[in-house]
Amino acid sequence: MNIAIIPARGGSKRIPRKNIKAFHGKPMIAYSIEAALKSGCFDHVLVSTDDEEIASIALQYGATVPFMRPAEISDDYATTLDVIAHGLTWCQQNQMDIENACCIYATAPFISASSIKEGLSALAGDNVRYAFSATSYAFPIQRALKINPQDRVEMFHPEHLNTRSQDLEDAYHDAGQFYWGKAQAFLNKEPIFGSNSKAVLLPRKRVQDIDTQEDWELAEALYRVIEC
């Protein structure tokens, strides 16, 4: 059995009620639920929340909310692995035999059913414990700069000052959309970013972290261009 678990706590600080705030006419969480259902990958699409309003909206869009998340894993210090392990433990206690689970973030309006399916295919590889969404950095990280205590600029890697961009190795980062994993890997809280993980690469135009109001406005503008 494969399940999706969408973490969606009610206490977002920087963007209040972010998980259910209207984004292009729908609550933000609706995009994640709809993509999960459309993918056809899951026997159940669960939302893990501590908030009754979020639970009600999740049900309206076709997810299930079989439990309410306890307070001890609903604060700013709870990790994604804590939340997914809790959900899987509940499933085990209720006689659900889970092989694979997919954590899907509630604030991922650019997520697609096709990339979710691609993640499941990647998870089927030999010795693969996780498969997650990722994208490339737009600028060579080897040329990254920092501001030192004297308020002056330094390179993190000054040895690459004159290296041609085409000679620098590509670098990637977590796209913050989904994390497929073997159920036991989540239960063991094995690190997601390791040698037994595979990346599902997404185009940069379909990736936008949403943590601040500026992020939100950029995501809305981007969505308007590529989806409407």
Beta strands, then each sheet from edge to edge (+ up, - down):
strand 1: 2-7
strand 2: 22-23
strand 3: 26-27
strand 4: 44-48
strand 5: 100-104
strand 6: 130-136
strand 7: 145-147
strand 8: 153-155
strand 9: 172-182
strand 10: 197-201
sheet 1: 4+ 1+ 5+ 9- 6+ 10+
sheet 2: 2+ 3-
sheet 3: 7+ 8-
end
